[in-house]
Amino acid sequence: MTVVWVVVAIAVTLFAAWAYFTAQRLDRLHTRLDRSREALQAALDRRAAVVAAVVPQLRERARAIEEVRLDARDVDSRLELERTFAADLVALTDEVLAAPEVRRELQDAQTRVFLALRFYNEAVSDTRDLRLRPLVRVLRLGGTAALPEYAALEELELN
């Protein structure tokens, strides 16, 4: 009879250890997700600042977009503003981008945005992979954190 209790105790201990380490991993993934969202926020803000500096017609709009923060529960509101802003920028591209240094600055800012977006989406993918596992969901190891959503932006055509 004691052998059964020892086996049960070992099984419970192993299960508790698995749950603990999985919760720890999930916490690290959420931290990584927060950092990548902050990096994406910084890249988007930098691109808006570059546009505000070189395109006087879009200066006020760029500053207004910079005020909208990327929130863990609402990433899409900022990205929707970025999409419409990018469409307006592309419409003005020919007249604004005559100078090669302006084109280079915008291209650099654009590259940073897409690198940050790639890192963010990788963090979302890793976090969702772990959070959506059945046992992790049943045990609610994700806590009250929002399930992250993927972000998508179209690349600017700066010809």
Secondary structure, DSSP 4 states (H G I P E B T S, - for coil): -HHHHHHHHHHHHHHHHHHHHHHHHHHHHHHHHHHHHHHHHHHHHHHHHHHHHH-GGGHHHHHHHHHSPPBTTB-HHHHHHHHHHHHHHHHHHHHHTTSHHHHHHHHHHHHHHHHHHHHHHHHHHHHHHHHTSHHHHHTTTTTTPPPP-----PPP---
